[in-house]
Amino acid sequence: MKSSKRYELRALLVVFSILIAAGCSTAPPEPTTEFQLTASIQDIMISMVDESADTIWESVATILTPGHIEERRPQTDEEWATLRRHAIILVEATNLLLMEGRRAAAEGVVSENPGLELEPYEIEERIAEDRQKWSEFVGDLHDRSADMLEAINEKDADKLFDYGGPLDVACENCHLYYWYPNEVKPWDRVPESVPDAEDAALSSPSVDAQAPPSEVERVAIAGARTGTIEGRVVLQGPPPGNAVIRMGRDPKCADINSGRMVAQESVLTGADGGLANVFVQLQGAFEKTPVPIEPVVVVQRGCVFEPRVVGARIGQTLEFRNSDPLAHNVRSASAVNNAFNISQPFQDMVSTVELQVEEGMLRIKCDSHRWMTEYIGVVDHPFFAVSDQSGAFQIEGVPEGTHVLEAWHEEFGLLSKTVSVETGTQTAVDLSYGAAS
């Protein structure tokens, strides 16, 4: 009996051994290697890269308001922890961007500025043509983001501020190649000849917001039934501050502005709330008048555009002058037919462009210095002005009657007001933007 039980036990062990061996000889299922690519490159840029980069950039800044300087720095452990989360998102987003097969944008998305910016399918073609170049651009973004993460881990606000510049450059270099590529990049373009210093020398140009009427216009205005609009634009409540520009992103710009802080002029106000840089114009169609022969002059001085806002007529010449001893370029973000991109690699260079069609507000940028911004109101009549630092503006020669006056500001948007003008009189107009948040 005992022998029989031992036999049965041995038999069971043999069976178990066979089953185990059979199980071990069966290959495990192959793991899936296909990624589920749901988000497009545009989705990752908007929801991860842009948001996190902006949060980190804005955490360290110097803000100027009338009579006050605010130094913005992370202070608490919670603030540093928030920045660390955004830095990790920024770093890891670059790995997502490198995954092959990801679409540039969702199905049906098209360029907002066709002809100026590439369409999504064109961006995908550029990436597919040279994956190595795409990897280099994304790798640069990764490294600059990792630098910022390092500064955050060390809780070093000064280092974080300094690393913001290289990150900005990495972003813009990628945009220039894949989003709005130029036939020749600003840093590659060299003029056929260097301008003669005596011929190209600049005096301090007059950069009035609106060129004075030509003699023909003055005669036409004098003989018509016209009046004058005298107005003022104010901002209710305390103005938001303007961030000091990080000139250190270009050492030459830092040298030019040594010893002083240069802030953006997005919201420029006087002591009593007068709001500058507001473009004001009459709406509607008017009898044609000659276009002024005088150009509208914009100067690149101290690595900013002066003035920030100007007005010009269709057919009028824009004159861009580089007064800095370094390279700039002038690129328009035009959705119609005022597109241009001009390199100005030498001091005292003068370039001209004739405006083609009405556009509203035409934005001008310098690709070499991303903070440089200029706005040009392009209209088909002479009835416009730009408010000065007190908020005041004046429009002369306005035809008698009732008109709609429209004001535009880069931060606060549009205002409109109905105005009645009588011959030979001055009509006072007050325009007011609500308290800034």
SULVENGI-V621532 format. One record per residue. PHI is phi as a letter, one per 20 degrees, with the letter a starting at -180 (999 if undefined). D_CENTER is the distance of its C-alpha to the mean C-alpha in whole Angstrom. Layout:
# SULVENGI-V621532
PHI_D_CENTER / PHI_D_CENTER
This chain:
# SULVENGI-V621532
999_93 / f_91 / f_91 / f_90 / f_87 / f_86 / f_86 / f_84 / f_81 / f_81 / f_80 / f_78 / f_76 / f_76 / f_75 / f_72 / f_71 / f_71 / f_68 / f_66 / f_67 / f_66 / f_63 / f_61 / f_62 / e_59 / f_56 / f_53 / f_51 / f_48 / f_45 / f_42 / d_39 / e_37 / e_34 / e_33 / e_29 / e_28 / e_24 / e_22 / g_19 / f_17 / f_19 / f_19 / f_15 / f_14 / e_17 / d_18 / f_15 / f_12 / f_14 / f_16 / f_14 / f_12 / f_16 / f_17 / g_14 / f_15 / f_19 / c_19 / a_18 / d_19 / d_19 / d_20 / c_22 / g_25 / m_28 / b_26 / c_24 / d_23 / e_23 / e_22 / b_23 / f_25 / d_28 / e_30 / f_31 / f_30 / f_26 / f_27 / f_28 / f_25 / f_23 / f_25 / g_25 / f_21 / f_22 / f_24 / g_22 / f_20 / f_22 / f_24 / f_21 / f_21 / f_25 / f_25 / f_22 / e_25 / f_27 / f_29 / n_29 / f_26 / f_24 / f_20 / b_20 / f_23 / g_26 / n_25 / f_21 / c_20 / f_16 / f_15 / c_14 / g_18 / n_18 / e_15 / d_14 / f_17 / f_19 / g_20 / f_23 / f_22 / f_20 / f_23 / f_25 / f_23 / f_23 / f_27 / f_28 / b_27 / f_27 / f_27 / f_24 / g_22 / f_24 / f_23 / f_20 / f_20 / f_23 / f_20 / f_18 / f_21 / f_23 / f_20 / f_20 / f_24 / f_23 / f_21 / f_24 / f_27 / f_25 / f_26 / f_29 / e_30 / l_29 / d_27 / f_24 / f_24 / f_24 / f_21 / f_19 / f_20 / f_19 / f_16 / f_15 / g_16 / f_15 / f_11 / f_13 / f_15 / f_12 / f_10 / f_14 / f_14 / f_11 / f_13 / e_16 / d_16 / d_13 / c_13 / f_15 / e_17 / g_20 / c_20 / f_18 / g_17 / e_19 / d_22 / f_22 / c_25 / f_27 / f_30 / b_32 / f_31 / f_31 / f_34 / g_33 / f_35 / f_34 / e_30 / g_31 / d_29 / e_30 / f_28 / f_27 / e_27 / c_23 / g_25 / f_22 / c_25 / f_27 / f_31 / f_33 / f_35 / f_39 / f_39 / f_37 / f_38 / f_42 / f_41 / f_39 / f_42 / e_45 / d_43 / e_43 / c_40 / c_39 / c_36 / d_33 / d_33 / c_30 / b_28 / d_25 / c_25 / d_24 / f_26 / n_27 / f_25 / f_21 / f_19 / f_18 / d_15 / f_14 / f_16 / f_14 / e_15 / f_16 / f_18 / f_16 / c_17 / g_21 / f_21 / f_19 / f_21 / f_24 / f_23 / d_22 / g_25 / n_26 / b_24 / e_21 / d_18 / d_16 / g_13 / d_14 / f_12 / c_16 / d_19 / c_22 / e_26 / f_28 / d_30 / n_26 / g_26 / d_22 / e_20 / m_18 / e_19 / e_19 / d_23 / b_25 / e_28 / e_28 / o_30 / d_32 / c_34 / g_36 / f_35 / c_35 / g_34 / f_31 / g_30 / e_31 / f_29 / f_26 / e_23 / d_22 / c_19 / d_19 / e_17 / c_19 / m_19 / m_15 / b_14 / e_14 / c_17 / f_17 / f_14 / c_15 / c_18 / c_20 / b_22 / e_24 / f_25 / n_26 / e_25 / e_24 / e_21 / c_22 / d_19 / c_21 / e_20 / e_23 / e_22 / e_24 / b_21 / e_19 / c_16 / b_15 / c_13 / c_12 / e_11 / e_10 / d_13 / e_15 / d_18 / c_20 / d_18 / e_16 / b_16 / b_15 / c_18 / e_18 / c_20 / f_21 / c_24 / f_24 / m_26 / f_24 / c_24 / c_22 / c_23 / c_22 / e_23 / f_22 / e_23 / b_23 / f_22 / b_18 / n_18 / e_14 / e_13 / e_9 / d_9 / c_8 / d_10 / f_10 / f_12 / c_11 / f_7 / f_7 / f_9 / c_8 / b_10 / c_12 / c_15 / e_17 / d_19 / c_23 / d_26 / b_28 / e_29 / e_29 / b_25 / a_24 / c_22 / f_23 / e_24 / f_24 / e_27 / n_25 / e_28 / b_27 / b_30 / c_30 / e_34 / m_36 / f_35 / g_38 / g_40 / p_39 / d_37 / c_33 / d_30 / e_28 / d_24 / d_22 / c_18 / c_16 / f_12 / e_13 / d_16 / n_16 / d_19 / c_23 / b_26 / b_30 / e_33 / c_34 / d_38 / d_38 / d_42 / f_43 / m_43 / d_42 / d_39 / d_37 / e_35 / c_32 / d_31 / d_27 / c_26 / e_23 / f_25 / g_24 / f_21 / e_21
